[in-house]
Amino acid sequence: MKNSSGTITQFAVGLLTLVTAGLFVLAGCSRSSEKVAKPALPQPSTQTASAIYTGSAVCGECHTAESATHSVSHHAKTLQVMDRKSLGELAPPEGAIPGTNYALSTQKGRFRVALANAPERGDTLDLVFGSGKTGMTFVAILGRDSLAELRMSYFPKDHKWYVTPGQEHLTDMKLGKIHKGEFPRRCVFCHAVAVPDNALVSEKKLLGVGCESCHGAGSEHVKAMRTDKTGDLHLERLTRLSPPEKNKLCTRCHTTGQNVSELEMNAAADATRRFPLFGLQKSRCFTANQENLSCLNCHTPHSNANPDPKSYEAACLKCHTSPAPNAATQAFTVGKPCPVNAKTGCINCHMPLGKILPGSKIPTQTRDHFIRVHRDTTHPAKP
């Protein structure tokens, strides 16, 4: 979006607020710069992307099973080009955007938003944040370190538009917010493999969270494998990372709240849903087992989160079971069996569903990752 008419002149927070929902992206966006002990975690790079990154399709030439799963995951599609070919059935409908003075149209497959009664006063949209699992927020790239974020976000499953989180206070005459400086670059980092020095977005093959987002730049690895120099993989073996190191890898994007004040986080009723790792790290399950517990105890990194709560019960029962004679040798601290149901129902009781933004009209729900006894919950949330 080149802002030819000056219509979009106010755009700043909103994309990364719903980290787990796929839309809520900017308010919790962070990649930690903290140095960690070896083995070193793969780090995002601002070098010329095409020189050191191959793109996930190249990884899939050898890692076929992982590629097949990841390529259709929400991670892989969390940043896309804003055109009809890329979005397919997820594309928003053309015409008036409900509750606003604006309308959406297409020109040669590209989307354009403008005042409904003055179509010449508008701009072309460039990118989509969000996979379509819940909401999708549309932006225009203004320069190497600035982007414009549309005030209204589209939820394809509901076929509805909602105000983008963080923009509720804007009047209808404001088409959206402008984000400048390091802030939008950090946000793109968490939705793309790399951000080059001289632009906000790299080539299309590097959009979305790809293999190299976690495993690191792969060009040297590919070169070594293609020349049979298999002695050095030129990639870190992530299976060798300790649970705390795995968590640090996830927290580069899935924030622990380190960039949001503790006071603000504790005051927000939805904070432990909006920021799952923040919630997990408040849980006794984590504080008692933080050297052994990571996100990967429950989630498979190459695929979407399983919506069936029963799929996670095995992780709970690994420690919340009757102590075995050799309990002292177990890696996990053995917890007490549940007095209500010692075999099933863990997730609905101790990680109930709730709205990510309780004060918003947005209906998106997710699990509260602050695992605890919810004494104020008479009837556990259903999946």
Buried (B, 14 or more C-beta within 10 A) or exposed (E): BEBEBEBBEBBBBBBBBBBBBBBBBBBBBBBBEEEBEEEEBBEBBEEEBBEBBBBBEBBBEEBEEBBEBBBEBBBBBBBBBBBBEBBEEBBBEEEEBEEBBBBBBEEEEBBBBBBBEEEEBBBBBBBBBBBBBBBBBBBBBBEBBBBBBBBBBBBBEEEBBBBBBBBBEBEEEBBBBBBBEEBBBBBBBBBBBBBBEEBBBBBEBBBBBBBBBBBBBBBBBBEBBEEEEEEEEBBBEBEEBBBBBBBBBBBBBBBBBBEBEEEEBEEBEBBBBBBBBBBBBBBEBBEBBBEBBBBBBBBEBBBBBEEEBEEBBEBBBBBBBEEEEEEEEEEBBBBEBBEEEBEBBBBBBBBBBBBBBEEBEBBBBBBBBBBBEBEEBEEBBEE
